[in-house]
């Protein structure tokens, strides 16, 4: 088993997801998916969006840029 490389104890859980959901108007019961990266074509953003057609109660937040 490989140990987790991030010390989770050093992070405050806060309410980051709740704040994001609230600002975007997303119900807490709905799935919130996060896509992070640049070069969207290479990373598969189009395929990710297509796959979400089968998950109508999900929301996708994209962070990054298409460089």
N, C-alpha and C positions, 0 to 999 in steps of 0.2 A: 504494500500500500504506500502510495506517495502522499506525504503530508501536505496539507493545504498551504500554499506559499504566501497566503495573506493572513495577517493577524487580525481576525475578526473582532477581537476584544478591543482593539484600538479605534473602532468605528462606532459612532453613535447611531442607533437604528433610526431615530427620528421618525418623521412621517413623510419622507420624500415621495413614496409612491402615492400616499393619500393626497398630498399637495398637487402632484402631477395629475392624478385622476380628477381632482376637483377643478383644476384650471382648464382641463380639456373636456369636462362634463361627462366623464366616463364613470358609470356605475361600479361600485366596488365588487359587485358580483360578476362582472364581465371580465374576461381574460384581457390582460394588457401585455403585449409582446414588444420587445425592444430589439431593434436592428441597429447595430453600431458598426460603422466602417466607412471607408472611402472606396471609390471605384466600384460603384453599385453594380455595374454589369458583371464584373469579375466575381464579386461577392455573392451574386445571386438574388438581388432584391426583387427582380421581376418574378422569379420562381417563387419567392416567399409570398409575394402579393397574390399570385395565382393560387397558391396553396390555401390562402385564407378564404377563398370562395367557399370552402367546405367548413368554415368556422365563422358563421355569420354574427355570432355574439362576441367576436374578438376585435380588439383594436391594436393596430400596429403603430408604434412610434419609431421614426427613423431619425438617427443622429449621425451626422457626418456630411460629406459632400461628394459629388460626382466629379472627381478630378481627372 
